[in-house]
Amino acid sequence: MLKKLFCLVVAAVLLAPAPVFAQNNVQRYVNETLKTDPLWKNAAVAILAVDGRGRTVAQWNPDLPLLSASTMKTVTTGAALTALGTDFRFETKIAVAGRVDEDGILHGDLYIIGGGDPTLGSKSGLAEDITAVFAKWTAAVKAAGITAVDGNIKGDAGIFGGDVVQENWCWIDLGADYGSGPGGLSFCENLSFYRVEPGAEEGAPLAITPVEAVYSEMNVASQAVTGAPKTGNKVNYFASDLSPVGRFTGTYAIDRKTDTIAVSNKFPALTCAEAFCRYLEGEGIPAAGVALGAAPDSAALLVTSYSPSLLSICRETNTKSNNFFAETIFLTMGRLLTDDVSYTTTPPAVERYIADMGCNTTGLRQDDGSGLSRMNYVTPRFFCNFYRIMQKSDIFAQYLSTFPTPGGDGTLRYVLAKEPESLRSRIHCKSGSMTAVKCYAGYVETAGGEQLCFAIMVNNYDCPTREMQPKIEGFLKQLALYERQ
């Protein structure tokens, strides 16, 4: 009898309809707005938002790994701030090897020993003006009694094993300004600048002239031509670190004004050495030439320059979505965590470090520091796990300050433009964009003061990004308006 009664109870439970829970506004938006939109139904979508206790606020395929684009920078910067410290500073050293005779001639070489400083020569407001940096270096050279160098000004970029190109970046990205890879001795964010002027008629060659930070041995060819009116700037640049050869292709509209464009420089250490060599000559200290070379242990240190703090560099990285800064930070972590820093050894070392932070790394496949590689795959659940770990750290306030906010000075400037500042200021997140990829990830403070972690990732959509953007911004707005049911 008892057995029969038990079976009836079990059957009743199994056959009873599932309890219906009231949906909060965010999940309702996902279900009723995103999932029913034909554009979203044809895309790969992964969403997760959780509260401070890890309870799910909204989800849609939260464990689906997708391309992360620049949202990866938030992982790179968070891990680096924890590992290196917010006050960490990159160093660049000037040293000499050889003998200085009674006339002040250095019979040997002068070395610029790179420490990976991504801000050396940078045009961002973050960096010290390169002329002021060169002046300090020159003052140290003069203080050492050196009046001439009969050897070379040598760039020592060995801290990362030489200048690095990430092997999984697309060929078309390598020459672009956002594709400037890191270097042990970087200069001007590893960019070169060229003036571009359209021709007198459509199809005419462009006039392309080197302006600044261009390695003198570069052999640059151009197949770029003048384009039709209102076709904009479609100039591409291709280059690698295999040889000092570059090529411009594409079109530049005939109705565009002459402009200066930035492209990737794969020989920054030599470019830096040339620039400092010219500066020294202007100060009356000639040198025989420039070269690459590792400073010997016997080299005498003359002066050390320091970068701004890592925290300020991370703010620039996330707010302006600076790929170059992110990659430099990533390899600097690799140098801390591995014996032989490279893009092969750094990703697993960083993942182990994140696991040691107490974060479940399931769903993380990190291939670089910036998210430019299409081998980066991340799940929203990993993002939320990582963000919750960072919330518990003693540097969380500093880390949160590196995220841009809608309407602020950064990549979110035009996001939620019609919403009040009281709503926009509570959103701290990083955007990520590539072809057919749009992602946002970060933190949102609700009107009630609750802090949510979230990631919304959309891949492989077959429409213009501008058609996806309003629905993504709607999701961000719903997070800011969230109230638990």
C-alpha positions in Angstrom: 0.0 0.0 0.0 2.8 2.4 0.9 4.7 1.5 -2.2 1.6 2.2 -4.3 1.0 5.5 -2.6 4.7 6.5 -3.2 4.4 5.6 -6.9 1.2 7.8 -7.2 3.0 10.7 -5.6 6.0 10.4 -7.8 3.7 10.2 -10.9 1.8 13.2 -9.8 5.0 15.2 -9.4 6.4 14.1 -12.8 3.1 14.9 -14.6 2.5 18.2 -12.9 3.2 21.2 -15.0 6.5 23.0 -14.3 6.2 26.0 -12.0 6.0 29.3 -13.8 8.4 31.9 -12.5 7.9 35.6 -13.2 10.5 36.8 -15.7 12.6 39.8 -14.9 12.8 42.6 -17.4 16.1 41.5 -18.8 15.2 37.9 -19.5 11.9 39.1 -20.9 13.8 41.4 -23.3 16.0 38.5 -24.4 13.0 36.1 -24.9 10.6 38.5 -26.5 12.8 41.0 -28.4 16.1 39.3 -29.2 15.0 35.7 -29.8 12.1 36.7 -32.0 14.1 39.0 -34.2 14.9 37.3 -37.5 18.4 38.9 -37.6 19.2 37.5 -34.2 17.7 34.0 -34.9 20.2 33.6 -37.8 23.2 34.7 -35.8 25.3 32.8 -33.2 24.3 34.5 -29.9 25.6 33.9 -26.3 24.4 36.0 -23.3 24.8 35.8 -19.6 24.2 38.3 -16.8 24.6 37.5 -13.1 24.2 39.4 -9.9 26.8 39.7 -7.1 25.9 36.3 -5.7 26.3 34.6 -9.0 22.6 34.2 -9.5 21.4 34.3 -13.2 19.7 37.4 -14.2 19.4 36.5 -17.9 20.8 34.0 -20.3 20.8 32.6 -23.8 23.5 30.0 -24.7 25.7 31.1 -21.8 28.2 28.3 -22.4 28.6 28.8 -26.2 32.2 29.9 -27.0 32.3 32.7 -29.5 34.8 35.2 -31.0 35.4 37.8 -28.3 37.0 40.6 -30.3 38.2 43.4 -28.1 36.3 42.3 -25.0 39.3 40.1 -24.5 41.2 43.2 -23.4 39.3 43.2 -20.1 40.8 39.8 -19.3 44.3 40.8 -20.3 44.2 44.0 -18.2 42.5 42.5 -15.2 45.0 39.6 -15.0 47.9 42.0 -15.5 46.9 44.5 -12.9 46.6 41.6 -10.4 49.9 40.0 -11.4 52.1 43.0 -12.0 50.4 45.6 -9.7 48.7 48.9 -10.6 52.0 50.8 -10.1 54.1 48.7 -12.3 56.2 50.7 -14.8 58.1 49.7 -17.9 61.7 50.7 -18.1 63.9 51.8 -21.0 67.7 52.0 -20.3 70.5 53.8 -22.1 73.9 52.1 -21.7 77.3 52.2 -23.4 79.8 49.5 -24.0 83.4 50.5 -25.0 86.0 53.0 -24.0 85.7 56.8 -23.9 89.0 58.5 -24.9 90.3 61.8 -23.8 88.4 63.6 -26.6 85.1 62.1 -25.5 84.8 59.6 -28.3 83.1 56.4 -27.4 85.0 53.6 -29.1 82.1 51.2 -28.9 78.3 51.3 -29.1 75.5 53.1 -27.3 72.5 50.9 -26.5 68.8 51.7 -26.1 67.7 48.7 -24.0 64.0 48.2 -24.4 61.8 47.1 -21.5 58.7 46.8 -23.6 57.4 50.3 -22.8 54.4 50.7 -25.1 54.2 54.5 -24.5 57.7 55.4 -25.7 57.1 57.9 -28.5 53.3 57.4 -28.3 51.1 60.3 -29.4 48.5 59.6 -26.7 48.1 62.2 -23.9 49.3 59.5 -21.6 52.9 59.5 -22.8 55.8 61.9 -22.2 56.8 63.8 -25.3 59.5 61.9 -27.1 61.6 65.0 -27.5 61.7 65.4 -23.7 62.7 61.7 -23.4 65.5 62.1 -25.9 66.7 65.3 -24.1 67.0 63.3 -20.9 68.9 60.5 -22.6 71.2 63.0 -24.3 71.9 64.8 -21.0 73.1 61.5 -19.6 75.3 60.9 -22.6 76.9 64.3 -22.2 77.3 63.8 -18.5 79.3 60.7 -19.3 81.7 63.0 -21.3 80.8 61.4 -24.6 81.1 63.8 -27.6 80.9 61.2 -30.4 80.2 57.5 -31.0 82.4 55.7 -33.4 80.2 52.7 -33.2 76.4 52.4 -33.6 73.3 53.4 -31.8 71.9 49.9 -31.2 68.3 49.0 -30.4 68.1 46.1 -27.9 64.6 44.6 -28.3 65.5 41.2 -26.8 63.1 41.4 -23.8 60.4 39.7 -25.8 62.7 37.7 -27.9 62.7 40.3 -30.7 59.9 42.2 -32.3 56.8 40.0 -32.5 54.0 39.3 -35.0 51.2 37.2 -33.7 51.0 34.2 -36.1 47.2 33.9 -36.2 46.5 37.5 -37.1 45.0 37.9 -40.6 47.3 39.1 -43.3 45.2 42.1 -44.0 45.4 43.2 -40.3 49.2 43.0 -40.1 49.8 46.3 -41.9 46.9 48.2 -40.4 47.4 50.7 -37.6 45.4 48.4 -35.2 47.7 45.5 -36.2 51.0 46.9 -34.9 52.5 44.1 -32.8 54.4 44.5 -29.6 58.2 44.8 -29.4 60.9 44.7 -26.8 61.9 48.2 -27.9 58.7 49.9 -29.3 58.5 53.3 -30.7 55.5 55.5 -31.6 53.2 52.6 -30.8 55.0 50.8 -33.6 53.3 53.0 -36.2 54.7 54.8 -39.2 52.9 57.9 -40.6 52.4 58.7 -44.3 50.8 61.7 -46.1 48.2 60.6 -48.7 47.1 63.0 -51.5 44.6 62.0 -54.2 45.6 62.5 -57.9 44.0 64.9 -60.3 41.7 62.3 -61.8 40.1 59.0 -61.0 42.5 56.1 -61.4 45.6 58.3 -61.0 48.2 57.1 -58.5 48.1 58.5 -55.0 50.9 60.7 -53.8 52.1 58.8 -50.7 55.0 60.5 -48.7 56.7 59.3 -45.5 56.2 61.8 -42.7 57.3 60.4 -39.3 58.7 57.2 -37.7 59.4 55.5 -40.9 62.4 53.2 -41.0 64.8 54.5 -43.6 65.5 51.1 -45.1 61.8 50.5 -45.8 61.1 49.8 -49.5 57.5 50.8 -49.9 55.6 50.3 -53.2 52.1 51.6 -54.0 49.4 50.3 -56.2 46.8 52.6 -54.5 44.9 54.9 -56.9 42.5 57.8 -56.7 38.9 56.7 -56.3 35.5 58.1 -57.2 33.9 60.9 -55.2 32.4 60.0 -51.9 34.0 56.6 -51.8 36.2 57.5 -48.8 39.5 56.1 -47.7 39.9 52.5 -48.7 43.7 52.4 -48.6 45.3 49.2 -47.3 48.9 48.6 -46.3 50.6 45.2 -46.2 53.8 44.5 -44.3 55.5 41.9 -42.1 58.7 41.6 -40.0 60.3 39.2 -42.5 61.8 42.0 -44.5 61.6 45.9 -44.7 59.1 45.8 -47.6 55.6 47.3 -47.6 52.8 47.8 -50.1 49.9 50.2 -50.4 46.7 49.1 -52.3 43.2 50.3 -52.6 41.6 53.7 -53.3 41.4 57.2 -51.9 38.4 59.3 -53.0 39.3 62.2 -55.3 37.2 64.6 -53.1 39.1 63.8 -49.9 41.6 66.2 -48.5 45.2 65.4 -48.1 45.6 63.5 -44.9 48.2 61.7 -42.8 47.5 58.0 -42.1 49.1 55.6 -39.7 50.2 52.1 -40.6 52.0 49.3 -38.8 55.8 49.5 -38.4 57.4 46.1 -38.1 60.9 47.6 -37.4 60.3 49.8 -34.3 63.7 49.2 -32.6 65.6 50.3 -35.6 63.3 53.3 -36.1 63.8 54.3 -32.5 67.6 54.0 -32.9 67.5 56.2 -36.0 65.4 58.8 -34.4 67.7 59.1 -31.4 70.7 59.0 -33.6 69.4 62.0 -35.5 68.6 63.8 -32.2 72.2 63.2 -30.9 73.6 64.5 -34.1 71.5 67.6 -33.7 73.1 68.0 -30.3 76.6 67.7 -31.7 77.1 64.0 -30.9 77.5 62.1 -34.2 77.4 58.3 -34.4 78.5 55.9 -37.2 75.1 54.4 -37.7 72.3 52.3 -36.3 71.8 48.6 -35.8 70.1 45.9 -33.7 72.1 44.3 -30.9 71.9 42.9 -27.4 73.8 45.0 -24.8 76.6 43.0 -23.1 76.6 42.5 -19.4 79.5 44.8 -19.1 77.6 47.8 -20.6 77.6 50.8 -18.3 74.1 52.2 -17.5 73.7 55.9 -18.1 70.0 56.5 -17.4 66.7 54.8 -17.1 63.3 56.1 -18.3 60.0 55.0 -16.9 56.6 54.6 -18.4 53.3 55.8 -16.8 51.8 53.4 -14.4 50.3 50.1 -15.6 46.9 51.3 -14.3 46.9 54.4 -16.5 48.1 52.2 -19.5 45.2 49.8 -18.9 42.7 52.6 -18.8 44.0 53.7 -22.2 43.9 50.1 -23.4 40.2 49.5 -22.5 38.8 53.0 -23.1 40.4 53.6 -26.5 40.6 49.8 -27.4 44.3 50.0 -28.0 45.4 46.7 -29.5 49.1 47.5 -29.3 49.0 48.3 -25.6 47.0 45.1 -24.9 49.5 42.9 -26.7 52.4 44.5 -24.9 50.7 44.0 -21.5 50.0 40.4 -22.5 53.6 39.5 -23.4 54.8 41.3 -20.3 52.7 38.9 -18.2 54.2 36.1 -20.3 57.7 37.4 -19.4 56.7 37.3 -15.7 55.2 33.8 -15.8 57.4 32.0 -18.3 61.1 31.4 -19.0 60.8 31.9 -22.8 58.2 34.5 -23.6 56.3 34.1 -26.9 52.8 33.8 -28.2 53.1 30.0 -27.8 54.1 30.1 -24.1 52.2 33.1 -22.9 48.5 32.1 -23.4 48.7 28.9 -21.3 50.8 30.7 -18.7 48.2 33.4 -18.4 45.3 30.9 -18.2 47.1 29.0 -15.4 47.5 32.3 -13.6 43.8 33.1 -14.0 43.0 29.7 -12.6 45.3 30.4 -9.6 43.2 33.6 -9.1 40.4 31.2 -8.3 38.6 31.6 -11.6 37.1 28.6 -13.4 38.7 28.9 -16.9 36.3 26.6 -18.6 35.2 28.5 -21.7 38.4 30.5 -22.1 40.5 30.1 -25.2 42.9 33.0 -25.3 45.2 33.4 -28.3 46.4 37.0 -27.9 45.9 40.0 -25.6 43.8 42.3 -27.7 41.2 39.9 -29.3 42.4 40.6 -32.8 43.1 36.9 -33.4 40.2 34.9 -34.7 41.4 32.0 -32.5 40.1 33.7 -29.4 36.9 31.9 -28.2 35.2 32.8 -24.9 31.9 32.0 -23.3 29.8 34.5 -21.4 30.0 32.3 -18.4 33.8 32.6 -18.3 33.5 36.4 -18.6 31.1 36.5 -15.6 33.2 34.1 -13.6 36.3 36.3 -14.2 34.5 39.6 -13.5 33.2 38.2 -10.2 36.7 37.2 -9.2 37.9 40.7 -9.9 35.0 42.1 -7.9 36.5 40.3 -4.9 40.0 41.7 -5.4 41.4 44.6 -3.5 42.1 46.5 -6.8 38.5 46.2 -8.1 37.8 49.9 -8.0 40.9 50.6 -10.1 40.1 47.8 -12.5 36.5 49.1 -12.9 37.9 52.6 -13.7 39.6 51.1 -16.8 36.2 50.4 -18.4 34.6 53.0 -20.7 31.1 54.2 -20.1 28.5 55.2 -22.7 28.8 58.9 -23.7 32.3 59.1 -22.2 35.7 59.6 -23.9 36.2 56.3 -25.6 34.7 53.6 -27.8 31.3 53.9 -26.2 30.9 57.6 -26.9 27.8 57.2 -29.0 26.2 54.3 -27.2 22.8 54.9 -25.6 23.1 58.5 -26.7 19.5 59.3 -26.1 19.5 57.9 -22.5 20.0 60.1 -19.5 23.4 60.4 -17.9 22.0 58.9 -14.7 21.5 55.6 -16.6 24.6 55.7 -18.8 27.0 56.4 -15.9 26.0 53.1 -14.3 27.3 51.0 -17.2 31.0 50.1 -17.4 31.7 47.8 -20.3 34.1 47.0 -23.1 32.9 46.7 -26.7 34.4 44.3 -29.3 34.0 44.5 -33.0 35.2 42.6 -36.0 33.6 41.6 -39.3 30.3 40.0 -38.3 31.2 40.1 -34.6 29.8 42.5 -32.0 30.3 42.0 -28.3 29.9 43.9 -25.0 31.1 42.7 -21.6 31.5 44.3 -18.2 29.5 45.6 -15.3 26.2 47.4 -14.8 25.0 49.0 -11.5 21.3 48.8 -11.2 19.2 51.7 -9.9 18.9 49.8 -6.6 22.7 49.7 -6.3 23.2 46.0 -7.2 26.1 45.3 -9.4 25.7 42.9 -12.3 28.3 41.2 -14.5 27.4 40.4 -18.0 28.5 39.5 -21.5 26.5 39.7 -24.8 28.3 38.1 -27.8 26.9 38.0 -31.3 28.8 36.3 -34.2 28.1 35.5 -37.8 25.2 37.9 -38.4 24.4 38.6 -42.0 23.4 42.2 -41.8 25.1 45.6 -41.2 26.3 46.0 -37.6 24.1 49.2 -37.4 21.1 46.9 -37.6 22.2 44.8 -34.6 23.4 47.7 -32.5 20.0 49.1 -31.3 19.0 45.7 -29.9 22.3 45.4 -28.1 21.9 48.8 -26.6 18.4 47.9 -25.6 19.9 44.9 -23.6 22.3 47.3 -21.9 19.5 49.6 -21.0 17.4 46.7 -19.5 20.4 45.7 -17.3 20.5 49.2 -15.9 16.8 49.1 -15.3 16.9 45.6 -13.7 14.8 44.8 -10.7 14.7 41.3 -9.3 11.2 39.7 -9.4 
